[in-house]
Amino acid sequence: MLIRIAALAIATGAGLASVAGTATATDRPSFDCAKAQLPAEKAICADPQLSAIDRLIAEAYKTFEPAYGRDKKTIARGLVADRDACGSDPTCTAAVLNNALETYGAPVSWVASYTEGLIGKRALDIAAAAPRDAEQPMPGKIAECTLTHITSLTTRFGEEALENASPEAGSLVQFANGGAQVSYDREPGLVASRVGDPVAICLLSIPRDCPEGDDRGRAYYGIDLALKGSWVLSDSQHMCGGA
């Protein structure tokens, strides 16, 4: 999975206009909208961007080869179930479709930016409606956002404060709700943050092509609500199936 830094313009939703022209009204999903019955299917048919993403997924699936001996159709059914569970929620639908693209090994930059823009807006909306000192568990569903606080900002092995560390030492952020995110890189959004800052954390993707019992590699969108810096990082130094 590609780990990306989400720019502030994307985090606030301002970046949505820059990707709106990527899909056009002529784009259609991989299925017949005249036969769409489920709320998620209707949401895809009603949105040119979501329709374009759905078609990209259909193309990526043709050449997808699962790792770790998993069954291709079983993985696909799980991803479709993720989509259907979103109902008519376009933010959730965009996130699960992007997750499917990444699962099939075909990430697309405009799709990631579009998804992160929607997620970033949701994070800020949820934060605006909640008490400033809100403390909630890490999100468990794709596109779900919760609120917590930063308790630690260090290098990826926790050896040194992040603000004083070399770029090669990586980054590790830990939260009051027990969650954490890690990177091999020096993440600008984390370097600008401070211990004690309130943050919104949103679950952006869940690896679906993993060995049984190995659930590492969930990607979370984070935004510092004090400084509005944002980042997208995994919960583990290695993806599922890694070292």
HUVEN-V958649 format. One record per pair of residues at least 24 apart in sequence whose ideal C-beta (glycine too) atoms are under 6 Angstrom apart, sorted by the first residue. I is the first residue (numbers start at 1). J is the second residue. D is the distance in Angstrom with one decimal. If there is no record, write none. Layout:
i/j/d
I/J/D
I/J/D
This chain:
i/j/d
1/102/5.5
2/107/5.4
4/232/5.0
5/231/5.9
6/116/4.7
6/230/4.5
6/232/5.3
8/228/5.9
10/113/5.8
10/116/5.1
10/117/5.0
10/120/5.9
11/120/3.7
11/223/5.4
11/230/3.9
13/117/5.2
13/121/3.8
15/117/5.0
16/117/4.5
19/110/4.8
19/113/5.3
19/114/4.7
22/110/4.5
23/48/4.4
23/49/4.5
23/52/3.6
27/51/4.8
27/52/4.2
29/54/3.9
29/55/6.0
30/54/5.4
30/55/5.3
30/58/3.6
38/84/5.6
39/87/4.4
39/88/4.1
40/83/5.1
40/84/5.1
40/86/5.2
40/93/5.7
43/88/4.9
43/90/5.5
43/93/5.3
49/114/5.7
50/93/5.9
53/97/4.5
53/111/5.4
57/100/5.0
57/101/5.8
60/104/3.9
60/106/3.7
61/104/5.7
64/104/4.3
66/209/5.4
67/209/5.7
68/211/4.5
68/241/5.7
70/209/5.8
75/208/5.5
75/209/5.6
78/208/5.4
79/208/5.9
91/118/4.3
91/122/5.3
91/143/5.3
92/143/3.8
94/118/5.3
95/142/4.9
95/143/4.3
96/142/5.3
99/205/4.2
103/208/4.9
103/209/5.3
119/202/4.9
119/221/4.9
123/200/3.9
123/202/5.3
123/223/5.2
127/200/4.9
127/225/5.2
135/176/5.9
137/177/5.4
138/177/5.7
138/179/3.9
139/203/4.2
142/203/5.4
144/203/5.5
145/200/5.4
145/202/3.9
146/201/5.8
147/200/5.6
148/175/4.4
148/176/5.2
148/177/4.3
149/176/4.5
149/198/5.5
150/193/6.0
150/195/5.4
150/197/5.0
150/199/6.0
151/176/5.2
153/195/5.9
156/182/5.2
181/220/5.9
181/233/3.9
182/237/5.3
183/233/5.1
187/231/5.2
189/229/4.0
189/230/5.2
189/231/3.7
192/227/5.6
192/229/4.5
193/224/4.5
197/224/5.1
197/226/4.4
198/225/4.4
199/224/5.5
207/240/5.1
210/240/3.6
211/241/5.4
214/240/4.3
216/240/4.7
